[in-house]
Amino acid sequence: MGEYVIKLPDVGEGVAEAELVEWNVKVGDLVREDMVLAAVMTDKATVEIPSPVDGEIIWLGGEIGEVIPIGSPIIRLKIEGEGHAIAEAPTKAAKIDAPATVERPAEPAKPESQPATTTQDSKPSVAKASPVFSTSAPRSEGEKPLASPAVRQRARDAGVDLRQVSGTGPAGRITHEDLDTFFARGSQKPGVATLSPDNSVKEIKVVGLRRKIAEKMAIAKSRIPHITYVEEIDVTSLEELRAALNAKKRPDQAKLTILPFLMRAMVKAIADQPQVNALYDDEANIIHQYGGVHIGIAAQTPGGLVVPVVKHTEARTLWDCAAEVNLLADAAKAGTATREQLTGSTITITSLGSMGGIVTTPVINHPEVAIIGVNKIMFRPMWDGTNFIPRKMMNLSSSFDHRIIDGWNAAVFIQRIKALLETPAMIFVED
């Protein structure tokens, strides 16, 4: 028998450390080659670490939420043969689905497994059996089931208490297949017969993507003096144009939302106010003002907020902007967005869609100096000089770094966008 040591691999150019966000195994588990052992996160990308060999886990180095330097040993396996002193595991791109709630059982049951077998024609191999988990009774009140964030979300959506679901994965981990089996039995979340006080307190460790978001927001609010400027925009004509264009679009063209129009309006407004399309290095006191307009689109995912980036919007048509927004949004929600797609923005748009509210105070995406917040469209009675008439109105709630952008310049920038959106034909006129 030998020992195989896996160290944390290089998960990205220039990255010196990564946060451990998930263990898929525990000491004593038998694993096969290519089985995913753990997941780590750097910036806003999560990477899975598979096993390079068959073996038995004898040591795990690190707790969930711990930041580990690249090259540090993280897993030791007992294997057939002489083994290796140090080995670097390959990595796989994983979902941007870092768990917001980390729940670990106090003492999970050790899975039953088959012993290693040997034949005359082959080397010894490790066989891993599915853990046996009792289906006759639910877990105890204090026991917390293991499951991925996606499984937890699916259970919440269905109103299912995961303590009632049997897990067949490593260490009794609940899989999507376990949920399917549970649903097939017709099991439902037990109803509450009477009202009773709930004295439970859940400890939620802030790790992974949620911790990255928290750090980013703390930096932005502590280091950037925000000024927020709100302006209402009559988008009645814009909505009529959008509907007409969508009615005549080709099957291969993406459906137009209001975002591509706003993006093209921002490009024209930035040509007049280039200082808003910049990054501010407040430690070196240097403003990096960009010619290319790289617009970040804040997107909500099951794991939290990410900002995929539409690069060189100034060189894209309205339809091209729409297609790229759809592609990036789908990748972000599916967890397949690359590091390249999630970095490099020079200005950001944030929108809550139909829940956009009347006014918001968006937080600047540090180290940018401006963010454009889109609020929901509502019918409002507007005075035309003679009568009140119904118009489709939308507020833009936008924040600026007051160290770099004066209030006057912020107002000029938003007023330029307002003029373009209220007279949308001007968006297509070359200056």
C-alpha positions in Angstrom: 0.0 0.0 0.0 1.1 3.5 -0.7 0.1 7.1 0.0 -1.0 9.6 -2.7 -1.0 13.3 -1.7 -3.0 15.8 -3.7 -2.1 19.5 -3.4 -4.3 22.4 -4.4 -3.7 23.0 -8.1 -3.2 26.3 -9.8 -6.8 27.4 -10.5 -6.2 30.6 -12.4 -3.5 32.9 -13.7 -2.0 35.0 -10.9 -4.1 33.4 -8.2 -2.1 32.6 -5.1 -4.9 31.1 -2.9 -8.4 29.7 -3.1 -11.3 29.3 -0.7 -12.4 25.8 0.1 -16.2 25.9 -0.4 -17.2 22.2 -0.4 -16.1 18.7 0.6 -17.7 15.9 -1.3 -16.0 13.2 0.7 -14.9 12.4 4.3 -12.1 10.4 5.9 -12.7 6.7 5.2 -14.5 7.1 1.9 -13.4 5.0 -1.0 -13.1 7.0 -4.2 -12.5 6.3 -7.9 -10.5 8.2 -10.4 -12.2 11.3 -11.7 -14.6 11.4 -8.7 -15.1 15.0 -7.6 -13.5 15.4 -4.1 -13.9 19.1 -3.3 -14.7 22.5 -4.7 -12.6 25.7 -4.3 -13.4 29.3 -5.3 -11.3 32.2 -6.4 -12.9 35.5 -7.4 -16.3 34.4 -8.6 -15.4 31.2 -10.3 -15.8 27.8 -8.6 -13.5 24.9 -9.6 -14.0 21.2 -8.8 -11.1 19.0 -7.8 -11.4 15.4 -9.1 -9.3 12.5 -7.8 -6.5 11.4 -10.1 -6.5 7.8 -8.7 -8.6 5.2 -7.0 -8.0 5.1 -3.2 -9.2 5.6 0.3 -9.4 9.1 1.9 -7.1 9.1 5.0 -6.8 12.9 5.6 -8.5 16.1 4.5 -6.7 19.4 5.0 -9.0 22.3 5.6 -12.4 23.4 6.8 -15.1 24.9 4.7 -14.5 28.6 4.3 -10.7 28.3 4.9 -8.4 30.1 2.4 -5.7 27.7 1.2 -2.5 28.7 -0.6 -1.9 27.2 -4.1 0.3 24.1 -3.8 -0.7 23.2 -0.3 -1.5 19.5 0.4 -5.3 19.2 0.8 -6.0 15.4 0.5 -4.2 12.2 1.3 -5.3 8.9 -0.1 -4.2 5.3 0.6 -3.7 3.5 -2.7 -2.5 0.2 -4.0 1.2 0.3 -5.0 4.0 2.6 -3.9 2.1 5.9 -4.2 3.5 9.3 -4.7 4.8 11.9 -2.3 3.0 14.9 -3.9 0.6 15.0 -6.8 -1.4 17.9 -8.3 -5.0 17.1 -9.0 -6.6 18.2 -12.3 -9.4 20.7 -12.0 -12.8 21.0 -13.6 -14.8 24.2 -14.2 -17.8 24.0 -11.9 -21.0 25.8 -11.2 -21.0 29.3 -9.7 -23.1 27.8 -7.0 -21.2 28.4 -3.7 -23.4 27.4 -0.7 -24.7 30.3 1.2 -25.6 27.9 4.1 -23.0 25.4 5.2 -24.5 22.5 7.1 -22.4 19.5 8.2 -23.6 16.5 10.2 -22.0 16.1 13.6 -21.1 12.5 13.0 -22.2 11.2 9.6 -22.5 7.5 9.2 -19.5 5.8 7.5 -20.6 4.3 4.2 -20.4 0.6 3.7 -17.9 -0.3 1.1 -16.4 -3.4 -0.6 -12.8 -4.4 0.1 -10.2 -4.0 -2.6 -10.0 -7.1 -4.8 -7.1 -8.5 -6.8 -7.0 -10.7 -9.9 -4.1 -12.3 -11.6 -4.5 -10.2 -14.8 -5.0 -6.8 -13.3 -3.7 -4.6 -10.5 -5.7 -4.2 -7.3 -8.7 -1.9 -7.6 -10.9 0.0 -5.2 -14.6 -0.7 -5.4 -16.9 1.9 -3.9 -20.5 1.0 -2.9 -23.3 3.4 -2.3 -23.7 4.2 1.4 -26.6 2.5 3.1 -28.9 5.1 4.6 -32.1 4.1 6.5 -35.4 5.1 4.8 -37.5 3.9 7.7 -37.3 7.0 9.8 -36.4 10.7 9.3 -33.2 12.3 10.7 -33.2 13.5 14.2 -34.0 17.1 15.0 -30.4 18.2 15.4 -29.0 16.3 12.5 -28.3 18.4 9.3 -28.4 16.6 6.0 -25.7 17.0 3.4 -26.7 18.3 -0.1 -25.4 20.6 -2.8 -26.8 24.1 -3.1 -28.8 23.2 -6.2 -30.5 20.2 -4.3 -31.2 22.5 -1.4 -32.8 25.1 -3.6 -34.9 22.4 -5.4 -36.1 21.1 -2.0 -37.0 24.6 -0.8 -39.0 25.3 -3.9 -40.9 22.1 -3.4 -41.5 22.7 0.3 -39.5 19.5 1.2 -37.7 19.1 4.5 -34.4 17.4 3.5 -34.3 15.7 6.9 -37.1 13.5 5.6 -35.1 12.5 2.5 -32.7 9.5 2.4 -29.3 10.2 0.9 -27.4 7.7 -1.2 -24.3 9.8 -2.0 -21.0 9.8 -0.1 -21.6 10.3 3.6 -25.3 10.1 3.1 -25.3 13.1 0.7 -28.7 13.8 -0.9 -28.6 13.9 -4.7 -31.1 14.9 -7.3 -31.9 11.2 -7.8 -32.8 10.9 -4.1 -35.2 13.8 -4.5 -36.8 12.1 -7.5 -37.3 9.0 -5.5 -38.8 11.0 -2.7 -41.2 12.7 -5.0 -42.1 9.4 -6.7 -43.3 8.0 -3.3 -45.7 11.0 -3.1 -44.1 12.3 0.1 -44.9 15.8 1.0 -43.8 18.2 3.6 -45.9 17.5 6.7 -48.5 20.1 7.4 -48.5 22.2 10.6 -51.6 21.2 12.6 -51.2 23.9 15.2 -49.2 27.1 15.6 -46.2 26.8 17.9 -43.2 29.0 18.7 -40.0 28.4 16.7 -37.0 28.9 18.9 -34.4 27.5 16.4 -31.3 29.5 15.5 -29.5 28.6 12.3 -25.8 29.5 12.0 -25.0 30.3 8.4 -21.3 30.5 7.6 -20.5 33.1 5.0 -18.3 31.3 2.5 -17.7 31.1 -1.3 -19.4 33.5 -3.6 -21.4 35.0 -0.8 -18.2 35.9 1.0 -16.7 37.4 -2.2 -19.9 39.5 -2.6 -19.7 40.6 1.1 -16.0 41.6 0.7 -16.7 43.5 -2.6 -19.6 45.4 -1.1 -17.7 46.3 2.1 -14.8 47.7 0.0 -17.2 49.6 -2.3 -19.1 51.3 0.5 -16.2 52.0 2.8 -13.9 53.4 0.1 -16.2 55.1 -2.4 -18.2 58.2 -1.4 -21.4 57.5 -3.4 -23.7 60.1 -5.0 -27.0 58.7 -6.3 -28.9 60.6 -9.0 -32.5 59.6 -9.9 -34.3 60.7 -13.0 -37.6 59.6 -14.5 -37.8 58.7 -18.2 -40.8 58.4 -20.5 -40.2 55.1 -22.3 -43.5 55.0 -24.1 -42.0 55.5 -27.6 -39.1 53.2 -26.8 -41.5 50.4 -25.8 -43.5 50.9 -29.0 -40.2 50.7 -31.0 -39.1 47.6 -29.1 -42.4 45.8 -29.7 -42.3 46.6 -33.4 -38.7 45.4 -33.8 -39.4 42.2 -31.9 -42.4 41.5 -34.1 -40.2 41.6 -37.2 -37.1 40.0 -35.8 -35.6 37.0 -37.5 -35.8 33.6 -35.8 -32.0 33.6 -35.2 -32.2 37.0 -33.4 -32.5 37.4 -29.7 -35.6 39.1 -28.3 -35.0 42.7 -27.4 -35.4 43.9 -23.8 -34.8 47.4 -22.7 -31.2 46.6 -21.8 -29.7 46.7 -25.4 -31.3 50.2 -26.0 -29.9 51.4 -22.7 -26.4 50.0 -23.5 -26.4 51.7 -26.9 -27.6 55.0 -25.3 -24.8 54.7 -22.7 -22.2 54.3 -25.5 -23.3 57.6 -27.0 -23.5 59.3 -23.6 -20.0 58.1 -22.7 -18.6 59.7 -25.9 -19.6 63.0 -24.3 -18.8 62.1 -20.7 -15.8 59.7 -21.0 -14.8 60.1 -17.3 -17.7 57.8 -16.2 -16.2 54.9 -18.2 -13.2 54.4 -15.9 -11.6 52.5 -13.1 -10.1 54.4 -10.2 -7.0 53.0 -8.4 -7.3 55.0 -5.2 -4.1 53.6 -3.8 -2.0 54.9 -6.6 -4.3 57.9 -7.3 -4.6 56.9 -11.0 -7.7 57.0 -13.1 -7.7 54.5 -15.9 -10.1 55.9 -18.5 -11.1 53.4 -21.2 -11.9 53.9 -24.8 -13.7 50.6 -25.0 -17.1 50.4 -23.3 -17.2 47.1 -21.3 -20.6 47.0 -19.6 -21.1 44.6 -16.7 -24.6 43.3 -16.3 -25.4 42.4 -12.7 -27.1 39.0 -12.8 -28.7 37.0 -9.9 -27.8 33.3 -9.7 -28.7 30.6 -7.2 -25.3 31.2 -5.5 -25.5 35.0 -5.4 -24.9 38.1 -7.5 -22.3 37.9 -10.4 -21.5 40.5 -13.1 -20.8 39.0 -16.5 -19.4 41.6 -19.0 -20.4 42.6 -22.5 -17.0 43.6 -24.0 -16.7 46.4 -26.5 -20.3 47.5 -26.5 -19.2 50.4 -28.7 -18.6 48.0 -31.5 -21.9 46.0 -31.2 -25.3 46.5 -32.8 -28.5 46.5 -30.9 -29.2 42.9 -31.8 -25.6 41.9 -31.0 -25.9 43.4 -27.6 -29.2 41.5 -27.0 -27.6 38.2 -28.1 -24.5 38.7 -25.9 -26.6 39.6 -22.8 -28.7 36.5 -23.3 -25.6 34.3 -23.7 -23.9 35.7 -20.6 -27.0 35.6 -18.5 -27.6 31.9 -19.4 -24.0 31.1 -18.6 -24.1 32.9 -15.3 -27.3 31.2 -14.1 -26.1 27.8 -15.3 -22.7 28.2 -13.6 -20.7 27.9 -16.8 -19.5 31.5 -17.1 -15.7 31.7 -17.5 -13.3 34.0 -15.6 -12.9 36.0 -18.8 -16.7 36.5 -19.0 -16.9 37.7 -15.4 -14.1 40.3 -15.4 -13.0 43.4 -17.2 -16.1 45.7 -16.8 -15.6 49.5 -16.9 -19.2 50.5 -16.0 -22.1 48.4 -14.8 -25.9 48.1 -15.2 -28.0 46.7 -12.4 -31.7 45.9 -12.8 -34.2 43.9 -10.7 -36.6 43.6 -13.7 -40.3 43.8 -12.7 -39.3 44.0 -9.0 -37.1 47.0 -9.7 -39.0 49.3 -7.4 -39.4 53.0 -7.8 -36.0 54.1 -6.6 -32.8 52.1 -5.6 -29.4 53.2 -4.4 -27.1 50.9 -6.3 -23.6 50.2 -5.0 -20.7 50.9 -7.4 -18.8 47.8 -8.7 -15.4 48.7 -7.3 -13.1 50.0 -8.8 -15.5 51.4 -11.3 -16.8 55.0 -10.9 -20.4 54.6 -12.1 -23.3 52.2 -12.0 -26.7 52.6 -13.8 -29.7 51.2 -11.9 -32.9 50.4 -13.9 -36.2 50.5 -12.1 -39.5 49.0 -13.2 -41.7 50.5 -15.9 -45.1 51.7 -14.7 -48.0 53.6 -16.2 -48.3 57.1 -14.7 -50.6 60.0 -15.6 -48.5 62.7 -17.2 -49.6 66.3 -17.9 -49.2 67.3 -21.6 -50.3 70.9 -21.2 -54.0 70.1 -21.7 -54.8 66.8 -20.2 -53.4 64.0 -18.1 -52.4 61.1 -20.3 -51.1 57.6 -19.5 -47.4 57.2 -20.2 -45.0 54.4 -19.6 -42.4 55.8 -17.1 -39.2 54.3 -15.7 -36.7 55.7 -13.2 -33.0 55.4 -13.6 -31.3 55.3 -10.2 -27.6 55.7 -10.8 -24.6 56.1 -8.4 -21.3 57.7 -9.1 -17.9 58.0 -7.3 -18.0 61.5 -6.0 -14.3 61.7 -5.8 -14.1 61.4 -9.6 -17.5 62.4 -10.9 -19.0 65.8 -9.9 -22.8 66.0 -9.4 -23.1 68.2 -12.5 -21.3 65.7 -14.7 -23.4 62.9 -13.3 -26.6 64.8 -14.2 -25.4 65.7 -17.7 -24.6 62.0 -18.3 -28.0 60.8 -17.2 -29.8 63.6 -19.0 -28.1 62.5 -22.2 -29.3 58.9 -21.7 -32.8 60.2 -20.9 -32.9 62.2 -24.2 -31.8 59.2 -26.2 -34.3 56.8 -24.6 -37.2 59.2 -24.9 -36.4 59.8 -28.6 -35.1 56.3 -29.4 -34.5 57.0 -33.1 -31.6 59.2 -32.0 -29.9 56.0 -30.7 -29.4 54.9 -34.3 -28.2 58.3 -35.7 -24.4 58.5 -36.2 -22.9 61.6 -34.5 
